[in-house]
Amino acid sequence: MNGSEPACAGLIRLSEAELRRRLGEPQNHRRAGDEVWLVFVSPELTLRVRCQGEGPCRVRSWTATFSEGRATLASAAGSLGLWPAAAPDQAAAETSEPLMRRPLVCGDDGATYTLTATVRQGTITQISVFDEPPDWC
């Protein structure tokens, strides 16, 4: 990553090669069975990406961990290129739940994925996106 936060919209389903072209070389690369884990680091965040599958290995999920927590879902998701797709907004300090969950409609095909924002001590510390529709809607 180039030091600024990456646009994470559209990462799901990218091949490992497409991911590397988009984000550069990962700081860490590890294979575990049919999964490949890649870690990209910038001063603003650490992006951990899970790829899976045969020819080509494709992004199935990812988690962005912020160096500094974000006050609202809009600011957290917006910094990753996921706003307004992750709407509605919610202030982290106003939730009593440890997770904010949203369906995330992405791409030209209208696929729905799962977005989860982790809330710790009144700020959003992580956002994760999974390649499956939410089971809680």
N, CA, C and O atoms as CSV, one atom per row, in Angstrom:
chain,resi,resn,atom,element,x,y,z
A,1,MET,N,N,0.854,-1.175,0.000
A,1,MET,CA,C,0.000,0.000,0.000
A,1,MET,C,C,0.892,1.227,0.000
A,1,MET,O,O,2.028,1.192,0.473
A,2,ASN,N,N,0.369,2.287,-0.526
A,2,ASN,CA,C,1.205,3.464,-0.745
A,2,ASN,C,C,1.210,4.457,0.408
A,2,ASN,O,O,1.658,5.587,0.216
A,3,GLY,N,N,0.741,4.099,1.580
A,3,GLY,CA,C,0.743,5.017,2.702
A,3,GLY,C,C,-0.597,5.666,2.934
A,3,GLY,O,O,-0.852,6.165,4.031
A,4,SER,N,N,-1.463,5.677,1.938
A,4,SER,CA,C,-2.814,6.165,2.148
A,4,SER,C,C,-3.728,4.957,2.256
A,4,SER,O,O,-3.355,3.844,1.882
A,5,GLU,N,N,-4.914,5.185,2.766
A,5,GLU,CA,C,-5.831,4.059,2.936
A,5,GLU,C,C,-6.296,3.565,1.574
A,5,GLU,O,O,-6.552,4.370,0.678
A,6,PRO,N,N,-6.407,2.270,1.410
A,6,PRO,CA,C,-6.802,1.723,0.117
A,6,PRO,C,C,-8.304,1.842,-0.106
A,6,PRO,O,O,-9.083,1.880,0.846
A,7,ALA,N,N,-8.694,1.900,-1.357
A,7,ALA,CA,C,-10.106,1.782,-1.687
A,7,ALA,C,C,-10.409,0.285,-1.667
A,7,ALA,O,O,-9.973,-0.458,-2.546
A,8,CYS,N,N,-11.146,-0.137,-0.673
A,8,CYS,CA,C,-11.398,-1.561,-0.485
A,8,CYS,C,C,-12.664,-2.035,-1.187
A,8,CYS,O,O,-12.928,-3.236,-1.244
A,9,ALA,N,N,-13.444,-1.110,-1.717
A,9,ALA,CA,C,-14.622,-1.515,-2.481
A,9,ALA,C,C,-14.148,-2.365,-3.654
A,9,ALA,O,O,-13.188,-2.007,-4.337
A,10,GLY,N,N,-14.804,-3.465,-3.882
A,10,GLY,CA,C,-14.471,-4.314,-5.009
A,10,GLY,C,C,-13.352,-5.309,-4.782
A,10,GLY,O,O,-12.922,-5.966,-5.729
A,11,LEU,N,N,-12.867,-5.442,-3.559
A,11,LEU,CA,C,-11.802,-6.429,-3.317
A,11,LEU,C,C,-12.317,-7.859,-3.367
A,11,LEU,O,O,-11.616,-8.755,-3.837
A,12,ILE,N,N,-13.543,-8.080,-2.883
A,12,ILE,CA,C,-14.096,-9.446,-2.873
A,12,ILE,C,C,-14.156,-9.963,-4.306
A,12,ILE,O,O,-14.610,-9.269,-5.216
A,13,ARG,N,N,-13.698,-11.167,-4.480
A,13,ARG,CA,C,-13.652,-11.913,-5.741
A,13,ARG,C,C,-12.462,-11.574,-6.632
A,13,ARG,O,O,-12.276,-12.218,-7.665
A,14,LEU,N,N,-11.645,-10.576,-6.261
A,14,LEU,CA,C,-10.439,-10.337,-7.051
A,14,LEU,C,C,-9.522,-11.543,-6.945
A,14,LEU,O,O,-9.496,-12.222,-5.919
A,15,SER,N,N,-8.772,-11.807,-8.002
A,15,SER,CA,C,-7.760,-12.860,-7.921
A,15,SER,C,C,-6.588,-12.316,-7.110
A,15,SER,O,O,-6.448,-11.107,-6.929
A,16,GLU,N,N,-5.762,-13.219,-6.633
A,16,GLU,CA,C,-4.585,-12.785,-5.875
A,16,GLU,C,C,-3.712,-11.865,-6.729
A,16,GLU,O,O,-3.178,-10.878,-6.223
A,17,ALA,N,N,-3.566,-12.176,-7.998
A,17,ALA,CA,C,-2.766,-11.339,-8.897
A,17,ALA,C,C,-3.390,-9.951,-9.055
A,17,ALA,O,O,-2.673,-8.951,-9.031
A,18,GLU,N,N,-4.710,-9.874,-9.216
A,18,GLU,CA,C,-5.393,-8.576,-9.328
A,18,GLU,C,C,-5.236,-7.774,-8.041
A,18,GLU,O,O,-5.054,-6.557,-8.082
A,19,LEU,N,N,-5.306,-8.449,-6.907
A,19,LEU,CA,C,-5.144,-7.792,-5.615
A,19,LEU,C,C,-3.744,-7.168,-5.506
A,19,LEU,O,O,-3.597,-6.032,-5.056
A,20,ARG,N,N,-2.736,-7.915,-5.916
A,20,ARG,CA,C,-1.357,-7.410,-5.867
A,20,ARG,C,C,-1.176,-6.220,-6.818
A,20,ARG,O,O,-0.475,-5.265,-6.484
A,21,ARG,N,N,-1.794,-6.270,-7.986
A,21,ARG,CA,C,-1.710,-5.136,-8.911
A,21,ARG,C,C,-2.360,-3.899,-8.305
A,21,ARG,O,O,-1.879,-2.782,-8.496
A,22,ARG,N,N,-3.432,-4.097,-7.588
A,22,ARG,CA,C,-4.174,-2.976,-7.005
A,22,ARG,C,C,-3.498,-2.406,-5.755
A,22,ARG,O,O,-3.440,-1.188,-5.587
A,23,LEU,N,N,-2.986,-3.280,-4.876
A,23,LEU,CA,C,-2.452,-2.832,-3.586
A,23,LEU,C,C,-0.935,-2.897,-3.470
A,23,LEU,O,O,-0.367,-2.360,-2.519
A,24,GLY,N,N,-0.276,-3.539,-4.416
A,24,GLY,CA,C,1.169,-3.704,-4.319
A,24,GLY,C,C,1.515,-5.016,-3.645
A,24,GLY,O,O,0.655,-5.871,-3.435
A,25,GLU,N,N,2.768,-5.160,-3.314
A,25,GLU,CA,C,3.220,-6.397,-2.679
A,25,GLU,C,C,2.849,-6.400,-1.197
A,25,GLU,O,O,3.004,-5.389,-0.512
A,26,PRO,N,N,2.359,-7.536,-0.707
A,26,PRO,CA,C,2.006,-7.611,0.712
A,26,PRO,C,C,3.257,-7.674,1.588
A,26,PRO,O,O,4.327,-8.096,1.149
A,27,GLN,N,N,3.093,-7.248,2.818
A,27,GLN,CA,C,4.184,-7.350,3.779
A,27,GLN,C,C,4.350,-8.793,4.238
A,27,GLN,O,O,5.445,-9.216,4.610
A,28,ASN,N,N,3.258,-9.539,4.206
A,28,ASN,CA,C,3.294,-10.928,4.639
A,28,ASN,C,C,2.422,-11.750,3.696
A,28,ASN,O,O,1.363,-11.294,3.264
A,29,HIS,N,N,2.870,-12.958,3.381
A,29,HIS,CA,C,2.137,-13.896,2.516
A,29,HIS,C,C,2.275,-15.275,3.140
A,29,HIS,O,O,3.385,-15.753,3.373
A,30,ARG,N,N,1.131,-15.916,3.412
A,30,ARG,CA,C,1.178,-17.240,4.042
A,30,ARG,C,C,0.115,-18.131,3.423
A,30,ARG,O,O,-1.035,-17.724,3.261
A,31,ARG,N,N,0.505,-19.337,3.083
A,31,ARG,CA,C,-0.434,-20.331,2.552
A,31,ARG,C,C,-0.756,-21.318,3.661
A,31,ARG,O,O,0.130,-21.776,4.383
A,32,ALA,N,N,-2.052,-21.641,3.786
A,32,ALA,CA,C,-2.518,-22.635,4.756
A,32,ALA,C,C,-3.582,-23.477,4.056
A,32,ALA,O,O,-4.733,-23.056,3.944
A,33,GLY,N,N,-3.207,-24.645,3.593
A,33,GLY,CA,C,-4.140,-25.479,2.846
A,33,GLY,C,C,-4.506,-24.806,1.536
A,33,GLY,O,O,-3.625,-24.437,0.759
A,34,ASP,N,N,-5.817,-24.642,1.281
A,34,ASP,CA,C,-6.249,-23.992,0.040
A,34,ASP,C,C,-6.475,-22.494,0.226
A,34,ASP,O,O,-7.051,-21.841,-0.643
A,35,GLU,N,N,-6.017,-21.941,1.371
A,35,GLU,CA,C,-6.165,-20.516,1.637
A,35,GLU,C,C,-4.818,-19.814,1.559
A,35,GLU,O,O,-3.774,-20.379,1.887
A,36,VAL,N,N,-4.877,-18.564,1.116
A,36,VAL,CA,C,-3.704,-17.696,1.115
A,36,VAL,C,C,-4.071,-16.461,1.919
A,36,VAL,O,O,-5.109,-15.843,1.682
A,37,TRP,N,N,-3.216,-16.102,2.873
A,37,TRP,CA,C,-3.412,-14.922,3.715
A,37,TRP,C,C,-2.362,-13.894,3.329
A,37,TRP,O,O,-1.167,-14.189,3.308
A,38,LEU,N,N,-2.820,-12.678,3.021
A,38,LEU,CA,C,-1.933,-11.592,2.641
A,38,LEU,C,C,-2.161,-10.433,3.598
A,38,LEU,O,O,-3.299,-10.139,3.964
A,39,VAL,N,N,-1.079,-9.775,4.003
A,39,VAL,CA,C,-1.177,-8.632,4.907
A,39,VAL,C,C,-0.512,-7.437,4.252
A,39,VAL,O,O,0.658,-7.489,3.873
A,40,PHE,N,N,-1.274,-6.359,4.124
A,40,PHE,CA,C,-0.801,-5.097,3.575
A,40,PHE,C,C,-0.811,-4.077,4.711
A,40,PHE,O,O,-1.763,-4.025,5.489
A,41,VAL,N,N,0.240,-3.269,4.810
A,41,VAL,CA,C,0.367,-2.343,5.936
A,41,VAL,C,C,0.626,-0.939,5.426
A,41,VAL,O,O,1.437,-0.729,4.523
A,42,SER,N,N,-0.075,0.020,6.016
A,42,SER,CA,C,0.188,1.443,5.798
A,42,SER,C,C,0.173,2.102,7.168
A,42,SER,O,O,-0.203,1.456,8.146
A,43,PRO,N,N,0.569,3.368,7.272
A,43,PRO,CA,C,0.515,4.027,8.577
A,43,PRO,C,C,-0.907,4.108,9.146
A,43,PRO,O,O,-1.082,4.137,10.364
A,44,GLU,N,N,-1.915,4.144,8.279
A,44,GLU,CA,C,-3.298,4.300,8.723
A,44,GLU,C,C,-3.979,2.999,9.111
A,44,GLU,O,O,-4.889,2.993,9.939
A,45,LEU,N,N,-3.537,1.890,8.511
A,45,LEU,CA,C,-4.229,0.626,8.788
A,45,LEU,C,C,-3.416,-0.574,8.367
A,45,LEU,O,O,-2.431,-0.475,7.636
A,46,THR,N,N,-3.873,-1.723,8.863
A,46,THR,CA,C,-3.374,-3.020,8.419
A,46,THR,C,C,-4.537,-3.730,7.749
A,46,THR,O,O,-5.623,-3.826,8.321
A,47,LEU,N,N,-4.315,-4.225,6.541
A,47,LEU,CA,C,-5.347,-4.911,5.781
A,47,LEU,C,C,-4.942,-6.376,5.661
A,47,LEU,O,O,-3.915,-6.709,5.069
A,48,ARG,N,N,-5.772,-7.239,6.236
A,48,ARG,CA,C,-5.521,-8.688,6.211
A,48,ARG,C,C,-6.545,-9.305,5.265
A,48,ARG,O,O,-7.750,-9.162,5.473
A,49,VAL,N,N,-6.072,-9.989,4.231
A,49,VAL,CA,C,-6.932,-10.504,3.168
A,49,VAL,C,C,-6.818,-12.025,3.103
A,49,VAL,O,O,-5.724,-12.588,3.139
A,50,ARG,N,N,-7.991,-12.679,3.004
A,50,ARG,CA,C,-8.024,-14.141,2.852
A,50,ARG,C,C,-8.489,-14.482,1.447
A,50,ARG,O,O,-9.581,-14.098,1.027
A,51,CYS,N,N,-7.640,-15.211,0.726
A,51,CYS,CA,C,-7.981,-15.705,-0.605
A,51,CYS,C,C,-8.149,-17.213,-0.519
A,51,CYS,O,O,-7.554,-17.874,0.332
A,52,GLN,N,N,-8.971,-17.745,-1.418
A,52,GLN,CA,C,-9.197,-19.184,-1.402
A,52,GLN,C,C,-9.570,-19.637,-2.798
A,52,GLN,O,O,-10.113,-18.866,-3.590
A,53,GLY,N,N,-9.275,-20.894,-3.092
A,53,GLY,CA,C,-9.706,-21.490,-4.340
A,53,GLY,C,C,-8.562,-21.901,-5.233
A,53,GLY,O,O,-7.398,-21.579,-4.995
A,54,GLU,N,N,-8.930,-22.613,-6.256
A,54,GLU,CA,C,-7.985,-23.096,-7.246
A,54,GLU,C,C,-8.096,-22.230,-8.489
A,54,GLU,O,O,-9.198,-21.858,-8.893
A,55,GLY,N,N,-6.989,-21.914,-9.082
A,55,GLY,CA,C,-6.860,-21.233,-10.360
A,55,GLY,C,C,-7.960,-20.288,-10.777
A,55,GLY,O,O,-8.884,-20.757,-11.441
A,56,PRO,N,N,-7.962,-19.080,-10.478
A,56,PRO,CA,C,-7.041,-18.437,-9.545
A,56,PRO,C,C,-7.629,-18.354,-8.142
A,56,PRO,O,O,-8.841,-18.435,-7.944
A,57,CYS,N,N,-6.750,-18.195,-7.199
A,57,CYS,CA,C,-7.132,-17.986,-5.807
A,57,CYS,C,C,-7.802,-16.603,-5.730
A,57,CYS,O,O,-7.251,-15.622,-6.230
A,58,ARG,N,N,-8.997,-16.523,-5.100
A,58,ARG,CA,C,-9.756,-15.259,-5.082
A,58,ARG,C,C,-10.031,-14.787,-3.659
A,58,ARG,O,O,-10.105,-15.584,-2.724
A,59,VAL,N,N,-10.183,-13.443,-3.516
A,59,VAL,CA,C,-10.467,-12.840,-2.213
A,59,VAL,C,C,-11.831,-13.295,-1.726
A,59,VAL,O,O,-12.831,-13.143,-2.427
A,60,ARG,N,N,-11.870,-13.853,-0.529
A,60,ARG,CA,C,-13.113,-14.304,0.097
A,60,ARG,C,C,-13.521,-13.401,1.250
A,60,ARG,O,O,-14.711,-13.246,1.523
A,61,SER,N,N,-12.534,-12.795,1.941
A,61,SER,CA,C,-12.832,-11.880,3.037
A,61,SER,C,C,-11.619,-11.006,3.298
A,61,SER,O,O,-10.502,-11.313,2.881
A,62,TRP,N,N,-11.869,-9.911,4.000
A,62,TRP,CA,C,-10.759,-9.045,4.397
A,62,TRP,C,C,-11.144,-8.278,5.652
A,62,TRP,O,O,-12.323,-8.069,5.939
A,63,THR,N,N,-10.117,-7.861,6.397
A,63,THR,CA,C,-10.312,-7.056,7.606
A,63,THR,C,C,-9.310,-5.915,7.595
A,63,THR,O,O,-8.105,-6.126,7.455
A,64,ALA,N,N,-9.830,-4.701,7.746
A,64,ALA,CA,C,-8.999,-3.511,7.887
A,64,ALA,C,C,-8.995,-3.129,9.359
A,64,ALA,O,O,-10.053,-2.902,9.945
A,65,THR,N,N,-7.811,-3.058,9.961
A,65,THR,CA,C,-7.654,-2.634,11.348
A,65,THR,C,C,-7.036,-1.247,11.336
A,65,THR,O,O,-5.919,-1.059,10.853
A,66,PHE,N,N,-7.769,-0.272,11.871
A,66,PHE,CA,C,-7.326,1.114,11.850
A,66,PHE,C,C,-6.266,1.381,12.910
A,66,PHE,O,O,-6.351,0.853,14.018
A,67,SER,N,N,-5.281,2.185,12.582
A,67,SER,CA,C,-4.276,2.610,13.559
A,67,SER,C,C,-4.922,3.461,14.641
A,67,SER,O,O,-4.554,3.378,15.813
A,68,GLU,N,N,-5.892,4.283,14.238
A,68,GLU,CA,C,-6.668,5.091,15.175
A,68,GLU,C,C,-8.133,4.830,14.897
A,68,GLU,O,O,-8.576,4.873,13.749
A,69,GLY,N,N,-8.900,4.553,15.976
A,69,GLY,CA,C,-10.316,4.257,15.826
A,69,GLY,C,C,-11.075,5.407,15.182
A,69,GLY,O,O,-10.630,6.554,15.206
A,70,ARG,N,N,-12.215,5.086,14.613
A,70,ARG,CA,C,-13.069,6.059,13.936
A,70,ARG,C,C,-14.345,6.243,14.743
A,70,ARG,O,O,-14.854,5.288,15.328
A,71,ALA,N,N,-14.858,7.455,14.777
A,71,ALA,CA,C,-16.016,7.789,15.609
A,71,ALA,C,C,-17.337,7.297,15.040
A,71,ALA,O,O,-18.258,6.981,15.793
A,72,THR,N,N,-17.438,7.230,13.720
A,72,THR,CA,C,-18.708,6.846,13.099
A,72,THR,C,C,-18.484,5.794,12.027
A,72,THR,O,O,-17.379,5.629,11.510
A,73,LEU,N,N,-19.554,5.090,11.709
A,73,LEU,CA,C,-19.475,4.114,10.626
A,73,LEU,C,C,-19.194,4.821,9.306
A,73,LEU,O,O,-18.442,4.307,8.478
A,74,ALA,N,N,-19.787,5.990,9.100
A,74,ALA,CA,C,-19.544,6.734,7.858
A,74,ALA,C,C,-18.071,7.082,7.699
A,74,ALA,O,O,-17.527,6.956,6.602
A,75,SER,N,N,-17.411,7.519,8.777
A,75,SER,CA,C,-15.994,7.877,8.654
A,75,SER,C,C,-15.127,6.638,8.442
A,75,SER,O,O,-14.174,6.680,7.664
A,76,ALA,N,N,-15.441,5.551,9.114
A,76,ALA,CA,C,-14.667,4.312,8.954
A,76,ALA,C,C,-14.859,3.718,7.559
A,76,ALA,O,O,-13.889,3.437,6.856
A,77,ALA,N,N,-16.109,3.532,7.172
A,77,ALA,CA,C,-16.400,2.934,5.865
A,77,ALA,C,C,-15.988,3.871,4.730
A,77,ALA,O,O,-15.497,3.419,3.696
A,78,GLY,N,N,-16.188,5.177,4.924
A,78,GLY,CA,C,-15.821,6.140,3.897
A,78,GLY,C,C,-14.336,6.133,3.608
A,78,GLY,O,O,-13.928,6.283,2.457
A,79,SER,N,N,-13.524,5.963,4.633
A,79,SER,CA,C,-12.072,5.948,4.429
A,79,SER,C,C,-11.619,4.729,3.632
A,79,SER,O,O,-10.499,4.701,3.123
A,80,LEU,N,N,-12.478,3.730,3.522
A,80,LEU,CA,C,-12.158,2.515,2.769
A,80,LEU,C,C,-12.867,2.451,1.418
A,80,LEU,O,O,-12.741,1.465,0.690
A,81,GLY,N,N,-13.616,3.513,1.084
A,81,GLY,CA,C,-14.351,3.535,-0.180
A,81,GLY,C,C,-15.655,2.775,-0.128
A,81,GLY,O,O,-16.175,2.383,-1.173
A,82,LEU,N,N,-16.205,2.551,1.060
A,82,LEU,CA,C,-17.424,1.758,1.222
A,82,LEU,C,C,-18.645,2.591,1.625
A,82,LEU,O,O,-19.662,2.040,2.048
A,83,TRP,N,N,-18.544,3.911,1.496
A,83,TRP,CA,C,-19.674,4.764,1.863
A,83,TRP,C,C,-20.215,5.415,0.618
A,83,TRP,O,O,-19.423,5.935,-0.168
A,84,PRO,N,N,-21.506,5.423,0.386
A,84,PRO,CA,C,-22.626,5.167,1.285
A,84,PRO,C,C,-23.158,3.731,1.257
A,84,PRO,O,O,-24.218,3.459,1.822
A,85,ALA,N,N,-22.445,2.817,0.615
A,85,ALA,CA,C,-22.933,1.428,0.540
A,85,ALA,C,C,-23.154,0.807,1.915
A,85,ALA,O,O,-23.992,-0.083,2.058
A,86,ALA,N,N,-22.413,1.261,2.938
A,86,ALA,CA,C,-22.534,0.694,4.289
A,86,ALA,C,C,-23.560,1.432,5.158
A,86,ALA,O,O,-23.674,1.151,6.351
A,87,ALA,N,N,-24.299,2.366,4.574
A,87,ALA,CA,C,-25.289,3.154,5.336
A,87,ALA,C,C,-26.348,2.235,5.944
A,87,ALA,O,O,-26.585,1.138,5.438
A,88,PRO,N,N,-26.978,2.678,7.017
A,88,PRO,CA,C,-27.002,4.011,7.617
A,88,PRO,C,C,-25.852,4.220,8.596
A,88,PRO,O,O,-25.254,3.277,9.113
A,89,ASP,N,N,-25.571,5.509,8.826
A,89,ASP,CA,C,-24.496,5.871,9.733
A,89,ASP,C,C,-24.889,5.572,11.176
A,89,ASP,O,O,-26.070,5.503,11.518
A,90,GLN,N,N,-23.883,5.400,11.999
A,90,GLN,CA,C,-24.092,5.166,13.426
A,90,GLN,C,C,-22.826,5.601,14.152
A,90,GLN,O,O,-21.719,5.295,13.710
A,91,ALA,N,N,-22.985,6.308,15.255
A,91,ALA,CA,C,-21.841,6.713,16.074
A,91,ALA,C,C,-21.425,5.548,16.956
A,91,ALA,O,O,-22.264,4.921,17.603
A,92,ALA,N,N,-20.148,5.264,16.979
A,92,ALA,CA,C,-19.642,4.150,17.787
A,92,ALA,C,C,-19.931,4.365,19.270
A,92,ALA,O,O,-20.251,3.411,19.980
A,93,ALA,N,N,-19.823,5.583,19.737
A,93,ALA,CA,C,-20.028,5.875,21.161
A,93,ALA,C,C,-21.483,5.699,21.586
A,93,ALA,O,O,-21.773,5.600,22.778
A,94,GLU,N,N,-22.395,5.658,20.622
A,94,GLU,CA,C,-23.820,5.538,20.939
A,94,GLU,C,C,-24.355,4.117,20.848
A,94,GLU,O,O,-25.556,3.896,21.002
A,95,THR,N,N,-23.479,3.155,20.599
A,95,THR,CA,C,-23.930,1.770,20.523
A,95,THR,C,C,-23.447,0.998,21.740
A,95,THR,O,O,-22.339,1.213,22.231
A,96,SER,N,N,-24.289,0.101,22.215
A,96,SER,CA,C,-23.892,-0.750,23.335
A,96,SER,C,C,-23.416,-2.114,22.840
A,96,SER,O,O,-22.963,-2.944,23.629
A,97,GLU,N,N,-23.520,-2.338,21.542
A,97,GLU,CA,C,-23.119,-3.611,20.939
A,97,GLU,C,C,-21.654,-3.559,20.507
A,97,GLU,O,O,-21.155,-2.496,20.137
A,98,PRO,N,N,-20.967,-4.693,20.551
A,98,PRO,CA,C,-19.568,-4.704,20.129
A,98,PRO,C,C,-19.389,-4.737,18.611
A,98,PRO,O,O,-18.280,-4.542,18.115
A,99,LEU,N,N,-20.481,-4.983,17.867
A,99,LEU,CA,C,-20.412,-5.064,16.409
A,99,LEU,C,C,-21.537,-4.264,15.777
A,99,LEU,O,O,-22.660,-4.246,16.280
A,100,MET,N,N,-21.223,-3.600,14.668
A,100,MET,CA,C,-22.229,-3.012,13.796
A,100,MET,C,C,-22.232,-3.878,12.543
A,100,MET,O,O,-21.180,-4.146,11.963
A,101,ARG,N,N,-23.400,-4.306,12.135
A,101,ARG,CA,C,-23.482,-5.177,10.957
A,101,ARG,C,C,-24.358,-4.539,9.904
A,101,ARG,O,O,-25.379,-3.925,10.211
A,102,ARG,N,N,-23.947,-4.693,8.659
A,102,ARG,CA,C,-24.698,-4.151,7.542
A,102,ARG,C,C,-24.599,-5.097,6.352
A,102,ARG,O,O,-23.555,-5.711,6.129
A,103,PRO,N,N,-25.688,-5.215,5.582
A,103,PRO,CA,C,-25.551,-5.844,4.266
A,103,PRO,C,C,-24.821,-4.842,3.374
A,103,PRO,O,O,-25.059,-3.639,3.477
A,104,LEU,N,N,-23.956,-5.312,2.520
A,104,LEU,CA,C,-23.167,-4.447,1.654
A,104,LEU,C,C,-23.389,-4.887,0.215
A,104,LEU,O,O,-22.894,-5.932,-0.206
A,105,VAL,N,N,-24.133,-4.087,-0.534
A,105,VAL,CA,C,-24.398,-4.396,-1.939
A,105,VAL,C,C,-23.256,-3.817,-2.756
A,105,VAL,O,O,-22.974,-2.621,-2.686
A,106,CYS,N,N,-22.595,-4.677,-3.536
A,106,CYS,CA,C,-21.404,-4.255,-4.274
A,106,CYS,C,C,-21.449,-4.743,-5.708
A,106,CYS,O,O,-22.145,-5.698,-6.052
A,107,GLY,N,N,-20.690,-4.060,-6.514
A,107,GLY,CA,C,-20.446,-4.514,-7.875
A,107,GLY,C,C,-21.621,-4.338,-8.804
A,107,GLY,O,O,-22.742,-4.047,-8.386
A,108,ASP,N,N,-21.331,-4.524,-10.080
A,108,ASP,CA,C,-22.346,-4.394,-11.119
A,108,ASP,C,C,-23.394,-5.489,-11.043
A,108,ASP,O,O,-24.513,-5.318,-11.527
A,109,ASP,N,N,-23.032,-6.627,-10.431
A,109,ASP,CA,C,-23.976,-7.736,-10.357
A,109,ASP,C,C,-24.918,-7.624,-9.160
A,109,ASP,O,O,-25.823,-8.446,-9.011
A,110,GLY,N,N,-24.718,-6.615,-8.304
A,110,GLY,CA,C,-25.600,-6.415,-7.154
A,110,GLY,C,C,-25.435,-7.454,-6.063
A,110,GLY,O,O,-26.343,-7.649,-5.255
A,111,ALA,N,N,-24.299,-8.121,-6.024
A,111,ALA,CA,C,-24.064,-9.126,-4.986
A,111,ALA,C,C,-24.110,-8.472,-3.613
A,111,ALA,O,O,-23.664,-7.337,-3.443
A,112,THR,N,N,-24.650,-9.190,-2.635
A,112,THR,CA,C,-24.715,-8.685,-1.267
A,112,THR,C,C,-23.736,-9.448,-0.402
A,112,THR,O,O,-23.758,-10.678,-0.347
A,113,TYR,N,N,-22.873,-8.701,0.274
A,113,TYR,CA,C,-21.879,-9.260,1.171
A,113,TYR,C,C,-22.204,-8.843,2.597
A,113,TYR,O,O,-23.170,-8.118,2.834
A,114,THR,N,N,-21.410,-9.296,3.532
A,114,THR,CA,C,-21.584,-8.951,4.943
A,114,THR,C,C,-20.472,-8.008,5.373
A,114,THR,O,O,-19.292,-8.300,5.182
A,115,LEU,N,N,-20.855,-6.869,5.957
A,115,LEU,CA,C,-19.910,-5.921,6.537
A,115,LEU,C,C,-20.100,-5.938,8.040
A,115,LEU,O,O,-21.225,-5.853,8.534
A,116,THR,N,N,-19.004,-6.046,8.763
A,116,THR,CA,C,-19.024,-5.999,10.223
A,116,THR,C,C,-18.004,-4.985,10.687
A,116,THR,O,O,-16.833,-5.059,10.316
A,117,ALA,N,N,-18.446,-4.029,11.502
A,117,ALA,CA,C,-17.548,-3.049,12.108
A,117,ALA,C,C,-17.408,-3.399,13.583
A,117,ALA,O,O,-18.407,-3.608,14.270
A,118,THR,N,N,-16.185,-3.462,14.065
A,118,THR,CA,C,-15.902,-3.797,15.458
A,118,THR,C,C,-15.783,-2.511,16.269
A,118,THR,O,O,-15.042,-1.598,15.905
A,119,VAL,N,N,-16.526,-2.455,17.374
A,119,VAL,CA,C,-16.522,-1.282,18.245
A,119,VAL,C,C,-15.806,-1.637,19.545
A,119,VAL,O,O,-16.157,-2.602,20.225
A,120,ARG,N,N,-14.798,-0.836,19.870
A,120,ARG,CA,C,-14.052,-1.003,21.116
A,120,ARG,C,C,-13.852,0.369,21.746
A,120,ARG,O,O,-13.378,1.295,21.087
A,121,GLN,N,N,-14.206,0.500,22.994
A,121,GLN,CA,C,-14.018,1.732,23.765
A,121,GLN,C,C,-14.521,2.969,23.020
A,121,GLN,O,O,-13.858,4.005,22.983
A,122,GLY,N,N,-15.703,2.834,22.432
A,122,GLY,CA,C,-16.366,3.964,21.799
A,122,GLY,C,C,-15.867,4.363,20.432
A,122,GLY,O,O,-16.239,5.423,19.929
A,123,THR,N,N,-15.022,3.536,19.809
A,123,THR,CA,C,-14.578,3.818,18.441
A,123,THR,C,C,-14.628,2.547,17.594
A,123,THR,O,O,-14.621,1.433,18.118
A,124,ILE,N,N,-14.677,2.736,16.298
A,124,ILE,CA,C,-14.632,1.607,15.369
A,124,ILE,C,C,-13.168,1.311,15.090
A,124,ILE,O,O,-12.440,2.155,14.566
A,125,THR,N,N,-12.747,0.112,15.443
A,125,THR,CA,C,-11.345,-0.272,15.311
A,125,THR,C,C,-11.061,-1.125,14.076
A,125,THR,O,O,-9.932,-1.160,13.586
A,126,GLN,N,N,-12.102,-1.818,13.573
A,126,GLN,CA,C,-11.925,-2.682,12.410
A,126,GLN,C,C,-13.191,-2.688,11.572
A,126,GLN,O,O,-14.294,-2.471,12.074
A,127,ILE,N,N,-13.007,-2.940,10.291
A,127,ILE,CA,C,-14.114,-3.275,9.397
A,127,ILE,C,C,-13.718,-4.540,8.666
A,127,ILE,O,O,-12.605,-4.659,8.154
A,128,SER,N,N,-14.658,-5.497,8.623
A,128,SER,CA,C,-14.455,-6.745,7.892
A,128,SER,C,C,-15.555,-6.892,6.861
A,128,SER,O,O,-16.695,-6.489,7.092
A,129,VAL,N,N,-15.206,-7.475,5.715
A,129,VAL,CA,C,-16.191,-7.787,4.684
A,129,VAL,C,C,-15.996,-9.242,4.298
A,129,VAL,O,O,-14.874,-9.702,4.084
A,130,PHE,N,N,-17.120,-9.963,4.213
A,130,PHE,CA,C,-17.133,-11.378,3.881
A,130,PHE,C,C,-17.926,-11.598,2.597
A,130,PHE,O,O,-18.869,-10.856,2.325
A,131,ASP,N,N,-17.570,-12.584,1.820
A,131,ASP,CA,C,-18.179,-12.830,0.515
A,131,ASP,C,C,-19.487,-13.590,0.581
A,131,ASP,O,O,-19.818,-14.336,-0.341
A,132,GLU,N,N,-20.219,-13.415,1.635
A,132,GLU,CA,C,-21.503,-14.109,1.756
A,132,GLU,C,C,-22.555,-13.119,2.240
A,132,GLU,O,O,-22.239,-12.166,2.952
A,133,PRO,N,N,-23.801,-13.347,1.853
A,133,PRO,CA,C,-24.854,-12.448,2.329
A,133,PRO,C,C,-25.062,-12.615,3.826
A,133,PRO,O,O,-24.777,-13.676,4.383
A,134,PRO,N,N,-25.556,-11.574,4.474
A,134,PRO,CA,C,-25.772,-11.660,5.918
A,134,PRO,C,C,-26.807,-12.726,6.260
A,134,PRO,O,O,-27.787,-12.915,5.539
A,135,ASP,N,N,-26.572,-13.414,7.363
A,135,ASP,CA,C,-27.551,-14.411,7.834
A,135,ASP,C,C,-28.403,-13.857,8.955
A,135,ASP,O,O,-29.206,-14.590,9.532
A,136,TRP,N,N,-28.252,-12.586,9.278
A,136,TRP,CA,C,-28.962,-11.968,10.375
A,136,TRP,C,C,-30.015,-10.988,9.920
A,136,TRP,O,O,-30.668,-10.358,10.752
A,137,CYS,N,N,-30.202,-10.839,8.600
A,137,CYS,CA,C,-31.226,-9.913,8.080
A,137,CYS,C,C,-32.584,-10.555,8.075
A,137,CYS,O,O,-33.562,-9.925,7.672
